[in-house]
């Protein structure tokens, strides 16, 4: 699919990348291949049930970011 001016990508119309629902500019990143890396959680799906929207992702065991930051700043080497 070519993303040219006027193309629609779900609810989004490509003009200068505008969200047609919320009337604001957005950035769109098209991924040429799936991302499968140890530090990137896989996205399994987007669900909408009774008005509740959910992003379904791979479960990655360990501390969440808020727990990690409670121990202090993350060193650059660890963050990378």
Biotite code that builds the C-alpha atoms (Angstrom):
import biotite.structure as struc

atoms = struc.array([
    struc.Atom([0.000, 0.000, 0.000], chain_id="A", res_id=1, res_name="UNK", atom_name="CA", element="C"),
    struc.Atom([1.429, 3.345, -1.003], chain_id="A", res_id=2, res_name="UNK", atom_name="CA", element="C"),
    struc.Atom([0.900, 6.112, 1.548], chain_id="A", res_id=3, res_name="UNK", atom_name="CA", element="C"),
    struc.Atom([0.285, 9.109, -0.641], chain_id="A", res_id=4, res_name="UNK", atom_name="CA", element="C"),
    struc.Atom([-1.763, 12.239, 0.032], chain_id="A", res_id=5, res_name="UNK", atom_name="CA", element="C"),
    struc.Atom([-5.409, 11.223, 0.424], chain_id="A", res_id=6, res_name="UNK", atom_name="CA", element="C"),
    struc.Atom([-4.698, 7.569, 1.351], chain_id="A", res_id=7, res_name="UNK", atom_name="CA", element="C"),
    struc.Atom([-6.623, 6.335, 4.398], chain_id="A", res_id=8, res_name="UNK", atom_name="CA", element="C"),
    struc.Atom([-4.965, 4.101, 6.972], chain_id="A", res_id=9, res_name="UNK", atom_name="CA", element="C"),
    struc.Atom([-7.800, 3.027, 9.289], chain_id="A", res_id=10, res_name="UNK", atom_name="CA", element="C"),
    struc.Atom([-9.324, 6.251, 10.651], chain_id="A", res_id=11, res_name="UNK", atom_name="CA", element="C"),
    struc.Atom([-6.287, 8.270, 9.561], chain_id="A", res_id=12, res_name="UNK", atom_name="CA", element="C"),
    struc.Atom([-6.061, 10.216, 6.333], chain_id="A", res_id=13, res_name="UNK", atom_name="CA", element="C"),
    struc.Atom([-2.603, 10.921, 4.952], chain_id="A", res_id=14, res_name="UNK", atom_name="CA", element="C"),
    struc.Atom([-2.362, 14.654, 4.351], chain_id="A", res_id=15, res_name="UNK", atom_name="CA", element="C"),
    struc.Atom([0.486, 15.585, 6.559], chain_id="A", res_id=16, res_name="UNK", atom_name="CA", element="C"),
    struc.Atom([-0.418, 12.738, 8.966], chain_id="A", res_id=17, res_name="UNK", atom_name="CA", element="C"),
    struc.Atom([-3.634, 13.988, 10.577], chain_id="A", res_id=18, res_name="UNK", atom_name="CA", element="C"),
    struc.Atom([-5.775, 12.036, 13.064], chain_id="A", res_id=19, res_name="UNK", atom_name="CA", element="C"),
    struc.Atom([-9.262, 12.558, 11.587], chain_id="A", res_id=20, res_name="UNK", atom_name="CA", element="C"),
    struc.Atom([-11.015, 11.647, 14.872], chain_id="A", res_id=21, res_name="UNK", atom_name="CA", element="C"),
    struc.Atom([-9.116, 13.991, 17.185], chain_id="A", res_id=22, res_name="UNK", atom_name="CA", element="C"),
    struc.Atom([-8.167, 16.594, 14.553], chain_id="A", res_id=23, res_name="UNK", atom_name="CA", element="C"),
    struc.Atom([-4.477, 16.709, 15.378], chain_id="A", res_id=24, res_name="UNK", atom_name="CA", element="C"),
    struc.Atom([-1.204, 16.022, 13.614], chain_id="A", res_id=25, res_name="UNK", atom_name="CA", element="C"),
    struc.Atom([0.412, 12.633, 14.229], chain_id="A", res_id=26, res_name="UNK", atom_name="CA", element="C"),
    struc.Atom([3.525, 10.759, 13.160], chain_id="A", res_id=27, res_name="UNK", atom_name="CA", element="C"),
    struc.Atom([3.147, 7.392, 11.410], chain_id="A", res_id=28, res_name="UNK", atom_name="CA", element="C"),
    struc.Atom([5.950, 4.836, 11.326], chain_id="A", res_id=29, res_name="UNK", atom_name="CA", element="C"),
    struc.Atom([5.553, 2.034, 8.811], chain_id="A", res_id=30, res_name="UNK", atom_name="CA", element="C"),
    struc.Atom([7.485, -1.050, 9.867], chain_id="A", res_id=31, res_name="UNK", atom_name="CA", element="C"),
    struc.Atom([8.906, -2.999, 6.920], chain_id="A", res_id=32, res_name="UNK", atom_name="CA", element="C"),
    struc.Atom([9.296, -6.141, 9.063], chain_id="A", res_id=33, res_name="UNK", atom_name="CA", element="C"),
    struc.Atom([8.279, -7.419, 12.468], chain_id="A", res_id=34, res_name="UNK", atom_name="CA", element="C"),
    struc.Atom([10.396, -6.404, 15.416], chain_id="A", res_id=35, res_name="UNK", atom_name="CA", element="C"),
    struc.Atom([11.590, -9.418, 17.346], chain_id="A", res_id=36, res_name="UNK", atom_name="CA", element="C"),
    struc.Atom([14.212, -8.473, 19.895], chain_id="A", res_id=37, res_name="UNK", atom_name="CA", element="C"),
    struc.Atom([14.742, -9.492, 23.543], chain_id="A", res_id=38, res_name="UNK", atom_name="CA", element="C"),
    struc.Atom([13.983, -5.990, 24.890], chain_id="A", res_id=39, res_name="UNK", atom_name="CA", element="C"),
    struc.Atom([10.928, -5.276, 22.722], chain_id="A", res_id=40, res_name="UNK", atom_name="CA", element="C"),
    struc.Atom([7.567, -6.733, 23.770], chain_id="A", res_id=41, res_name="UNK", atom_name="CA", element="C"),
    struc.Atom([5.606, -8.253, 20.909], chain_id="A", res_id=42, res_name="UNK", atom_name="CA", element="C"),
    struc.Atom([2.198, -6.719, 20.147], chain_id="A", res_id=43, res_name="UNK", atom_name="CA", element="C"),
    struc.Atom([-0.348, -9.489, 19.657], chain_id="A", res_id=44, res_name="UNK", atom_name="CA", element="C"),
    struc.Atom([-3.430, -7.420, 18.990], chain_id="A", res_id=45, res_name="UNK", atom_name="CA", element="C"),
    struc.Atom([-5.599, -4.369, 19.483], chain_id="A", res_id=46, res_name="UNK", atom_name="CA", element="C"),
    struc.Atom([-8.994, -5.092, 20.990], chain_id="A", res_id=47, res_name="UNK", atom_name="CA", element="C"),
    struc.Atom([-12.121, -2.969, 21.416], chain_id="A", res_id=48, res_name="UNK", atom_name="CA", element="C"),
    struc.Atom([-14.885, -4.439, 23.601], chain_id="A", res_id=49, res_name="UNK", atom_name="CA", element="C"),
    struc.Atom([-17.815, -2.343, 24.803], chain_id="A", res_id=50, res_name="UNK", atom_name="CA", element="C"),
    struc.Atom([-15.839, 0.859, 24.309], chain_id="A", res_id=51, res_name="UNK", atom_name="CA", element="C"),
    struc.Atom([-12.783, -0.401, 26.207], chain_id="A", res_id=52, res_name="UNK", atom_name="CA", element="C"),
    struc.Atom([-9.660, -0.369, 24.049], chain_id="A", res_id=53, res_name="UNK", atom_name="CA", element="C"),
    struc.Atom([-6.777, -2.677, 24.930], chain_id="A", res_id=54, res_name="UNK", atom_name="CA", element="C"),
    struc.Atom([-3.314, -3.335, 23.538], chain_id="A", res_id=55, res_name="UNK", atom_name="CA", element="C"),
    struc.Atom([-2.524, -7.040, 23.941], chain_id="A", res_id=56, res_name="UNK", atom_name="CA", element="C"),
    struc.Atom([1.208, -7.605, 24.356], chain_id="A", res_id=57, res_name="UNK", atom_name="CA", element="C"),
    struc.Atom([3.717, -10.282, 25.214], chain_id="A", res_id=58, res_name="UNK", atom_name="CA", element="C"),
    struc.Atom([4.221, -10.714, 28.958], chain_id="A", res_id=59, res_name="UNK", atom_name="CA", element="C"),
    struc.Atom([7.788, -9.753, 29.818], chain_id="A", res_id=60, res_name="UNK", atom_name="CA", element="C"),
    struc.Atom([8.798, -10.882, 33.296], chain_id="A", res_id=61, res_name="UNK", atom_name="CA", element="C"),
    struc.Atom([10.670, -8.502, 35.592], chain_id="A", res_id=62, res_name="UNK", atom_name="CA", element="C"),
    struc.Atom([10.390, -5.038, 37.068], chain_id="A", res_id=63, res_name="UNK", atom_name="CA", element="C"),
    struc.Atom([8.314, -2.438, 35.323], chain_id="A", res_id=64, res_name="UNK", atom_name="CA", element="C"),
    struc.Atom([9.882, 0.949, 34.619], chain_id="A", res_id=65, res_name="UNK", atom_name="CA", element="C"),
    struc.Atom([8.482, 2.627, 37.737], chain_id="A", res_id=66, res_name="UNK", atom_name="CA", element="C"),
    struc.Atom([9.946, -0.131, 39.921], chain_id="A", res_id=67, res_name="UNK", atom_name="CA", element="C"),
    struc.Atom([13.329, 0.163, 38.181], chain_id="A", res_id=68, res_name="UNK", atom_name="CA", element="C"),
    struc.Atom([13.383, 3.959, 38.561], chain_id="A", res_id=69, res_name="UNK", atom_name="CA", element="C"),
    struc.Atom([12.689, 3.608, 42.298], chain_id="A", res_id=70, res_name="UNK", atom_name="CA", element="C"),
    struc.Atom([16.303, 2.331, 42.550], chain_id="A", res_id=71, res_name="UNK", atom_name="CA", element="C"),
    struc.Atom([17.651, 5.504, 40.942], chain_id="A", res_id=72, res_name="UNK", atom_name="CA", element="C"),
    struc.Atom([18.504, 6.761, 37.468], chain_id="A", res_id=73, res_name="UNK", atom_name="CA", element="C"),
    struc.Atom([19.096, 4.152, 34.777], chain_id="A", res_id=74, res_name="UNK", atom_name="CA", element="C"),
    struc.Atom([22.721, 4.236, 33.580], chain_id="A", res_id=75, res_name="UNK", atom_name="CA", element="C"),
    struc.Atom([23.099, 4.967, 29.857], chain_id="A", res_id=76, res_name="UNK", atom_name="CA", element="C"),
    struc.Atom([24.597, 1.539, 29.075], chain_id="A", res_id=77, res_name="UNK", atom_name="CA", element="C"),
    struc.Atom([21.629, -0.196, 30.738], chain_id="A", res_id=78, res_name="UNK", atom_name="CA", element="C"),
    struc.Atom([19.090, 2.037, 29.010], chain_id="A", res_id=79, res_name="UNK", atom_name="CA", element="C"),
    struc.Atom([20.601, 1.283, 25.601], chain_id="A", res_id=80, res_name="UNK", atom_name="CA", element="C"),
])
